[in-house]
């Protein structure tokens, strides 16, 4: 009887999420341009933060910070993830909000930056440094630095739920040649994909499988950005592979982005390719082997109206075989629909499919992962956003043991979650 009720509840949630898109589409009107940038960077009202919203004090406009030419900011993200199966330990392959039926401090995020001046006929220097503390930090480590036992041990217990990472530390150099060249040197977030690590850059609390398992998060190296014209921007450079600071082979990372004149449609293609170095235990010690890993991501963003916005993403990654590891391939498709109900209330729907073709990315099994997530973003006061969501996950594996969810007992799950982002 209990199992039957769980099945009925899961079917109901799945149907409600699927119906969500039709309700959103039916009421959309207007023609305001919209796109990923609206979620990737806080809007002007969001940037005010709670301090300014509640007191009117603008700390970035104080004489001290303006004399330094720097800007500081950040947020705190606290969330609760409810799982009706009540498994022990985790929510299966769902990572960032992995704790079932518990509150977590996901991100205490801070940054300081000096923006590079691109409206000048001489060269300009800028820089930025980010710090992330919380349960999300363990997923944003860069090898040879954040994840080094000695470094983490100096800060806090490496097994702690809440850890520390430094996902960005880079300099920007602007050179006034042609349409303007910007060179970024250091450690920075990837160009790959649509969703991002910082909570304030995403509509949803949880993340898509493609972002969790199919893409890099950060790189270390050099990137050059050049706008060919008002519509096309090129980026490219050399980085030390995936999520690594040093001691990894150089990879090529690049992207091409095209926006229409009315900025209603944007298409971005990004690629990373090169060798990756893996260590394997042998009878006499440890062996290191290089093998090629290549992946691309295509993201289409389109605003149908001023309220209705659509995103389509496709990723594909391949990794060649070596003496210790078989070849691997993974790919997926994500679709997002966003609808602006009010100026401070937005609705979203994410539908995703991720294929781990060789069991190399998720949990060691060849499997398809399907997810449907519906949610809201409500900003009752500038500087504070609450993000409730309902998520249905399913794997299509027919195996009877070691299933993806509920501690290996089930092929699907429902998560009822909410997070609050407090910008300061």
C-alpha positions as CSV (number, residue, x, y, z in Angstrom):
1,X,0.0,0.0,0.0
2,X,2.8,2.5,0.9
3,X,4.7,1.6,-2.3
4,X,1.5,2.1,-4.3
5,X,1.0,5.6,-2.8
6,X,4.6,6.6,-3.5
7,X,4.1,5.5,-7.1
8,X,0.9,7.5,-7.4
9,X,2.6,10.6,-5.9
10,X,5.5,10.3,-8.3
11,X,3.2,10.0,-11.3
12,X,1.2,13.1,-10.1
13,X,4.3,15.2,-9.6
14,X,5.6,14.2,-13.0
15,X,2.3,15.2,-14.7
16,X,2.2,18.5,-12.9
17,X,5.8,19.4,-14.0
18,X,4.9,18.5,-17.6
19,X,1.8,20.6,-17.5
20,X,3.7,23.6,-16.2
21,X,5.1,24.5,-19.6
22,X,1.6,24.7,-21.2
23,X,0.3,27.0,-18.4
24,X,3.4,29.3,-18.9
25,X,3.1,29.4,-22.7
26,X,-0.6,30.2,-22.7
27,X,-0.2,33.4,-20.8
28,X,3.0,34.9,-22.3
29,X,2.8,38.4,-23.9
30,X,5.1,41.2,-24.9
31,X,8.4,41.5,-26.7
32,X,11.2,42.3,-24.2
33,X,14.6,40.7,-25.0
34,X,15.8,38.2,-22.5
35,X,18.5,35.6,-22.2
36,X,20.9,33.7,-20.0
37,X,22.8,36.8,-18.9
38,X,19.8,37.8,-16.9
39,X,20.4,34.8,-14.6
40,X,24.2,34.6,-15.0
41,X,24.6,38.1,-13.5
42,X,22.3,39.7,-10.9
43,X,20.0,42.4,-12.2
44,X,20.3,46.0,-11.0
45,X,17.7,45.4,-8.3
46,X,19.3,42.2,-7.1
47,X,22.8,43.9,-7.0
48,X,21.4,46.4,-4.4
49,X,21.7,43.7,-1.8
50,X,20.0,43.5,1.6
51,X,22.3,46.2,3.1
52,X,21.3,48.8,0.6
53,X,17.7,47.6,0.4
54,X,17.2,47.9,4.2
55,X,19.4,50.8,5.1
56,X,20.1,52.7,1.8
57,X,23.9,52.4,2.5
58,X,25.9,51.8,-0.7
59,X,29.2,50.4,0.5
60,X,30.6,50.1,-3.1
61,X,30.2,53.9,-3.4
62,X,32.1,54.8,-0.3
63,X,35.2,57.0,-0.8
64,X,37.5,54.2,0.4
65,X,36.4,51.6,-2.2
66,X,36.1,54.1,-4.9
67,X,39.6,55.4,-4.3
68,X,40.8,51.8,-4.7
69,X,38.7,51.3,-7.8
70,X,37.3,48.0,-6.5
71,X,33.9,46.5,-6.0
72,X,33.0,43.8,-3.5
73,X,29.9,41.6,-3.2
74,X,28.5,38.2,-2.6
75,X,25.7,36.2,-1.1
76,X,24.6,33.5,1.3
77,X,22.6,30.5,0.0
78,X,20.8,28.3,2.5
79,X,18.6,25.4,1.3
80,X,16.5,22.4,2.3
81,X,16.1,19.3,0.1
82,X,13.2,17.0,0.9
83,X,13.1,13.4,-0.4
84,X,9.9,11.5,0.1
85,X,11.8,8.2,0.0
86,X,13.9,9.4,3.0
87,X,17.1,7.6,1.9
88,X,20.2,7.5,4.1
89,X,23.2,9.6,3.2
90,X,22.4,11.2,-0.2
91,X,19.9,11.8,-3.0
92,X,21.6,9.4,-5.4
93,X,23.3,11.1,-8.3
94,X,22.0,14.5,-7.4
95,X,25.1,16.3,-6.1
96,X,24.9,19.9,-5.0
97,X,21.8,19.5,-3.0
98,X,22.6,15.9,-2.1
99,X,21.5,15.8,1.6
100,X,18.0,14.2,1.9
101,X,15.6,16.0,4.3
102,X,18.1,18.4,5.8
103,X,19.0,22.1,5.7
104,X,22.5,23.0,4.4
105,X,24.6,26.1,4.2
106,X,25.3,25.7,0.5
107,X,27.3,28.9,-0.3
108,X,28.8,31.8,1.5
109,X,30.2,33.4,-1.5
110,X,32.3,36.6,-1.7
111,X,34.2,38.4,-4.5
112,X,36.4,41.4,-4.9
113,X,37.1,42.9,-8.3
114,X,38.5,45.8,-10.2
115,X,36.7,45.9,-13.5
116,X,38.7,46.3,-16.7
117,X,37.9,49.4,-18.7
118,X,37.0,48.5,-22.2
119,X,35.9,52.1,-23.2
120,X,39.3,53.5,-23.5
121,X,42.0,54.1,-26.3
122,X,44.8,52.9,-24.0
123,X,45.4,49.6,-22.2
124,X,43.6,48.8,-19.0
125,X,44.1,46.3,-16.1
126,X,41.5,44.6,-14.0
127,X,41.3,41.6,-11.8
128,X,38.9,39.4,-9.7
129,X,39.1,36.9,-6.8
130,X,36.3,34.7,-5.6
131,X,35.9,32.6,-2.4
132,X,33.3,29.9,-1.8
133,X,32.6,28.3,1.6
134,X,29.8,25.8,2.2
135,X,28.6,22.4,1.2
136,X,28.9,23.3,-2.5
137,X,32.7,23.9,-2.2
138,X,33.5,20.1,-2.5
139,X,32.2,20.1,-6.0
140,X,34.2,23.1,-7.2
141,X,37.7,22.0,-6.1
142,X,40.6,22.4,-8.5
143,X,43.2,19.7,-8.1
144,X,46.7,20.7,-6.9
145,X,45.3,23.5,-4.9
146,X,41.8,23.4,-3.3
147,X,41.7,19.6,-3.0
148,X,45.3,19.3,-1.7
149,X,45.1,17.6,1.7
150,X,47.7,19.9,3.2
151,X,46.0,23.1,2.2
152,X,42.5,21.9,3.2
153,X,43.9,20.6,6.5
154,X,45.2,24.0,7.4
155,X,41.8,25.6,7.0
156,X,39.4,23.0,8.4
157,X,38.7,19.3,8.6
158,X,38.8,17.9,5.0
159,X,35.9,15.6,5.8
160,X,33.7,18.4,7.0
161,X,30.4,19.0,5.2
162,X,31.3,22.7,4.8
163,X,34.6,23.3,3.0
164,X,36.5,26.1,1.3
165,X,37.4,26.7,-2.3
166,X,38.8,29.6,-4.4
167,X,37.0,29.1,-7.8
168,X,38.4,32.3,-9.4
169,X,41.5,34.4,-9.2
170,X,42.5,36.1,-12.5
171,X,43.6,39.3,-14.1
172,X,42.1,41.0,-17.2
173,X,44.2,43.0,-19.6
174,X,42.4,45.2,-22.2
175,X,44.3,46.1,-25.4
176,X,42.8,48.7,-27.7
177,X,43.5,47.0,-31.0
178,X,40.8,46.5,-33.6
179,X,37.5,46.2,-31.7
180,X,39.4,45.6,-28.4
181,X,41.2,42.5,-27.2
182,X,40.7,41.3,-23.6
183,X,43.2,38.8,-22.2
184,X,42.3,36.9,-19.0
185,X,45.1,35.2,-17.1
186,X,44.7,33.0,-14.0
187,X,42.0,30.7,-12.6
188,X,38.4,31.2,-13.9
189,X,35.1,29.5,-14.6
190,X,34.5,27.5,-17.7
191,X,33.0,28.7,-21.0
192,X,31.2,25.3,-21.3
193,X,27.5,24.8,-20.8
194,X,24.6,26.9,-19.5
195,X,24.4,26.5,-15.7
196,X,27.1,27.9,-13.4
197,X,28.5,27.2,-10.0
198,X,27.5,30.5,-8.2
199,X,24.0,30.2,-6.8
200,X,23.1,33.8,-7.9
201,X,23.7,32.8,-11.5
202,X,21.1,30.0,-11.7
203,X,17.3,30.0,-11.8
204,X,17.1,26.5,-10.2
205,X,18.4,25.4,-6.8
206,X,19.4,22.0,-8.1
207,X,21.6,21.3,-11.2
208,X,21.2,19.5,-14.4
209,X,23.1,16.2,-14.9
210,X,25.0,17.6,-17.8
211,X,26.4,20.3,-15.5
212,X,27.1,18.0,-12.6
213,X,28.8,15.2,-14.6
214,X,29.4,16.2,-18.1
215,X,31.3,19.5,-17.9
216,X,34.3,21.1,-16.3
217,X,33.7,23.8,-13.7
218,X,37.0,25.8,-13.7
219,X,40.3,26.1,-15.6
220,X,43.7,27.7,-15.1
221,X,45.4,29.4,-18.1
222,X,45.0,32.2,-20.6
223,X,41.9,33.2,-22.5
224,X,41.6,35.8,-25.3
225,X,38.3,37.5,-26.1
226,X,37.6,39.5,-29.2
227,X,34.3,40.9,-30.6
228,X,34.4,40.5,-34.4
229,X,31.4,42.9,-34.6
230,X,28.3,43.7,-32.7
231,X,26.9,40.2,-33.2
232,X,29.9,37.8,-33.0
233,X,32.4,37.3,-30.2
234,X,35.3,34.8,-30.2
235,X,37.1,33.4,-27.2
236,X,40.0,31.0,-27.1
237,X,43.1,30.0,-25.2
238,X,45.2,27.4,-23.5
239,X,44.2,25.9,-20.1
240,X,45.3,23.1,-17.8
241,X,42.5,20.7,-18.5
242,X,39.5,20.3,-16.3
243,X,39.3,21.6,-12.7
244,X,43.0,21.8,-12.3
245,X,45.5,24.6,-11.3
246,X,48.8,23.1,-12.3
247,X,50.6,19.9,-13.3
248,X,48.1,18.9,-16.1
249,X,48.6,18.9,-19.9
250,X,47.5,22.0,-21.8
251,X,44.1,21.9,-23.4
252,X,42.4,24.2,-25.9
253,X,39.3,26.0,-24.6
254,X,37.2,28.2,-26.9
255,X,33.8,29.5,-27.9
256,X,31.9,31.4,-30.6
257,X,28.8,33.4,-29.7
258,X,26.3,35.0,-32.0
259,X,23.5,37.4,-31.0
260,X,20.9,38.9,-33.3
261,X,20.6,42.7,-33.7
262,X,17.6,42.8,-31.4
263,X,19.4,40.5,-28.8
264,X,16.4,38.2,-28.7
265,X,18.4,35.2,-29.9
266,X,21.9,34.0,-28.9
267,X,23.7,30.9,-30.0
268,X,27.0,29.8,-28.3
269,X,29.2,26.9,-29.2
270,X,32.1,26.0,-26.9
271,X,34.7,23.3,-27.0
272,X,37.5,21.9,-24.9
273,X,40.0,19.4,-26.1
274,X,43.3,18.0,-25.1
275,X,45.1,15.4,-23.0
276,X,44.2,14.7,-19.4
277,X,46.5,13.0,-16.9
278,X,45.2,10.2,-14.7
279,X,47.0,8.3,-11.9
280,X,46.6,4.6,-11.4
281,X,47.9,2.3,-8.7
282,X,50.3,-0.4,-9.8
283,X,52.2,-3.1,-8.0
284,X,55.2,-0.9,-7.6
285,X,53.6,2.4,-7.0
286,X,51.6,4.9,-9.1
287,X,51.6,5.3,-12.9
288,X,50.4,8.4,-14.8
289,X,48.8,8.0,-18.2
290,X,47.7,10.7,-20.6
291,X,44.6,10.3,-22.8
292,X,42.6,12.7,-24.9
293,X,39.3,14.1,-23.7
294,X,37.1,16.3,-25.9
295,X,33.7,17.8,-25.4
296,X,31.5,20.5,-26.9
297,X,28.4,22.4,-25.7
298,X,25.8,24.2,-27.8
299,X,23.4,26.6,-26.2
300,X,20.5,28.4,-27.9
301,X,18.7,31.1,-26.0
302,X,15.6,32.8,-27.4
303,X,13.0,35.3,-26.1
304,X,9.6,34.7,-27.7
305,X,8.2,37.6,-25.8
306,X,9.1,39.9,-22.9
307,X,7.8,37.2,-20.6
308,X,8.5,33.9,-22.2
309,X,12.1,32.7,-22.7
310,X,13.5,29.4,-23.9
311,X,16.9,27.7,-23.7
312,X,18.1,24.6,-25.5
313,X,21.4,23.0,-24.6
314,X,23.2,20.0,-26.1
315,X,26.5,18.5,-24.7
316,X,28.7,15.7,-26.0
317,X,31.9,14.4,-24.5
318,X,34.3,11.6,-25.5
319,X,37.4,10.2,-23.9
320,X,39.8,7.9,-25.6
321,X,40.9,4.5,-24.3
322,X,44.3,4.0,-22.6
323,X,46.1,1.1,-20.9
324,X,44.0,1.4,-17.7
325,X,40.7,2.8,-18.9
326,X,38.1,2.0,-21.5
327,X,36.9,4.6,-24.0
328,X,33.9,6.7,-22.7
329,X,31.2,8.8,-24.3
330,X,28.5,10.9,-22.7
331,X,25.9,13.3,-24.1
332,X,22.6,15.0,-23.2
333,X,19.9,17.5,-24.0
334,X,18.4,20.1,-21.7
335,X,15.5,22.4,-22.3
336,X,14.5,25.4,-20.1
337,X,11.4,27.6,-20.2
338,X,11.2,30.7,-18.1
339,X,8.1,32.9,-17.6
340,X,8.0,36.3,-15.9
341,X,4.8,36.4,-14.0
342,X,5.5,39.7,-12.2
343,X,8.5,41.9,-11.9
344,X,9.6,40.0,-8.8
345,X,8.1,36.5,-9.6
346,X,9.3,34.1,-12.2
347,X,8.4,30.5,-13.1
348,X,10.7,28.0,-14.7
349,X,10.7,24.5,-16.1
350,X,13.7,22.3,-16.9
351,X,13.5,19.1,-18.8
352,X,16.7,17.1,-19.2
353,X,18.1,13.8,-20.5
354,X,21.7,12.7,-19.9
355,X,23.3,9.5,-21.3
356,X,26.3,8.0,-19.5
357,X,27.1,5.7,-22.4
358,X,29.9,3.8,-20.7
359,X,29.3,4.3,-17.0
360,X,32.3,6.6,-16.7
361,X,30.7,9.8,-15.5
362,X,28.0,9.1,-12.9
363,X,28.0,5.8,-10.9
364,X,29.8,3.2,-12.9
365,X,26.7,1.9,-14.9
366,X,25.6,2.6,-18.4
367,X,22.4,4.5,-17.9
368,X,20.0,7.3,-19.0
369,X,19.0,9.9,-16.5
370,X,15.8,11.9,-17.0
371,X,14.8,14.9,-14.9
372,X,11.9,17.3,-14.9
373,X,12.1,20.3,-12.5
374,X,9.6,23.0,-12.0
375,X,10.3,26.0,-9.8
376,X,9.7,29.7,-8.8
377,X,12.0,32.6,-8.1
378,X,10.3,35.1,-5.8
379,X,12.1,38.3,-4.7
380,X,9.9,40.0,-2.0
381,X,12.7,42.6,-1.3
382,X,15.7,43.5,-3.3
383,X,18.6,41.4,-2.1
384,X,16.6,38.3,-1.1
385,X,15.3,35.6,-3.5
386,X,13.5,32.4,-2.5
387,X,13.6,29.5,-4.9
388,X,11.1,26.6,-4.2
389,X,11.2,23.7,-6.7
390,X,9.9,20.2,-7.3
391,X,12.1,17.7,-9.1
392,X,11.4,14.3,-10.6
393,X,14.4,12.1,-11.5
394,X,14.3,8.7,-13.2
395,X,16.9,6.3,-14.6
396,X,16.0,3.8,-17.3
397,X,18.4,1.0,-16.1
398,X,16.7,-2.4,-15.9
399,X,19.2,-3.7,-13.3
400,X,17.6,-5.1,-10.1
401,X,20.5,-4.1,-7.8
402,X,22.4,-0.9,-7.3
403,X,19.7,1.3,-8.8
404,X,20.3,5.0,-9.0
405,X,18.0,6.2,-6.2
406,X,16.8,5.4,-2.6
407,X,20.1,3.8,-1.6
408,X,20.1,1.5,-4.7
409,X,16.5,0.4,-4.3
410,X,14.6,2.5,-6.8
411,X,14.8,3.9,-10.3
412,X,13.2,7.2,-9.6
413,X,12.7,9.8,-6.9
414,X,11.0,13.1,-6.0
415,X,12.7,16.0,-4.4
416,X,10.8,18.9,-2.8
417,X,13.3,21.7,-2.2
418,X,13.7,25.3,-1.4
419,X,16.6,27.7,-1.0
420,X,17.0,31.3,0.0
421,X,19.7,33.6,-1.5
422,X,20.7,36.6,0.7
423,X,22.8,39.1,-1.3
424,X,25.0,41.5,0.7
